[in-house]
Amino acid sequence: MHPTRLIQALLLTGALAPPSGVQADAGTPTHETPIVVRVDDRGFAWTDATIGAVAGIGATLVTAGSVALVRLGRPNPSHERGTRQ
């Protein structure tokens, strides 16, 4: 794009854009209703804690099992054939 065209496009975009802070429909009054969020605080969520603990233990067991399988699949350099002590 030619620099003159780019400047023209930017000027046109700026001229057509509404000023910041101005609503598109300024004739209609807006009544903003506050949003109320109610939270039931019943104490510590034991069910959520148990689910998290079981997931953590499961992830640990999967990781430990994967490491064990990888280690069992590797040849041990100290048990090479032809090497006697």
CORRADA-V24725 format. One record per residue. N is the residue number from 1. RES is the residue in three letters. NEAR is the number of other C-alpha atoms within 8 Angstrom. Layout:
n->N res->RES near->NEAR
n->N res->RES near->NEAR
This chain:
n->1 res->MET near->4
n->2 res->HIS near->5
n->3 res->PRO near->6
n->4 res->THR near->6
n->5 res->ARG near->8
n->6 res->LEU near->9
n->7 res->ILE near->8
n->8 res->GLN near->8
n->9 res->ALA near->8
n->10 res->LEU near->8
n->11 res->LEU near->8
n->12 res->LEU near->8
n->13 res->THR near->8
n->14 res->GLY near->7
n->15 res->ALA near->7
n->16 res->LEU near->6
n->17 res->ALA near->6
n->18 res->PRO near->7
n->19 res->PRO near->5
n->20 res->SER near->4
n->21 res->GLY near->4
n->22 res->VAL near->7
n->23 res->GLN near->5
n->24 res->ALA near->5
n->25 res->ASP near->5
n->26 res->ALA near->7
n->27 res->GLY near->4
n->28 res->THR near->5
n->29 res->PRO near->5
n->30 res->THR near->4
n->31 res->HIS near->4
n->32 res->GLU near->4
n->33 res->THR near->4
n->34 res->PRO near->4
n->35 res->ILE near->4
n->36 res->VAL near->4
n->37 res->VAL near->4
n->38 res->ARG near->4
n->39 res->VAL near->4
n->40 res->ASP near->4
n->41 res->ASP near->4
n->42 res->ARG near->5
n->43 res->GLY near->4
n->44 res->PHE near->4
n->45 res->ALA near->7
n->46 res->TRP near->6
n->47 res->THR near->6
n->48 res->ASP near->7
n->49 res->ALA near->8
n->50 res->THR near->8
n->51 res->ILE near->8
n->52 res->GLY near->8
n->53 res->ALA near->8
n->54 res->VAL near->8
n->55 res->ALA near->8
n->56 res->GLY near->8
n->57 res->ILE near->8
n->58 res->GLY near->8
n->59 res->ALA near->8
n->60 res->THR near->8
n->61 res->LEU near->8
n->62 res->VAL near->8
n->63 res->THR near->8
n->64 res->ALA near->8
n->65 res->GLY near->8
n->66 res->SER near->8
n->67 res->VAL near->8
n->68 res->ALA near->8
n->69 res->LEU near->8
n->70 res->VAL near->8
n->71 res->ARG near->7
n->72 res->LEU near->7
n->73 res->GLY near->6
n->74 res->ARG near->6
n->75 res->PRO near->6
n->76 res->ASN near->6
n->77 res->PRO near->5
n->78 res->SER near->4
n->79 res->HIS near->7
n->80 res->GLU near->7
n->81 res->ARG near->4
n->82 res->GLY near->4
n->83 res->THR near->6
n->84 res->ARG near->3
n->85 res->GLN near->2
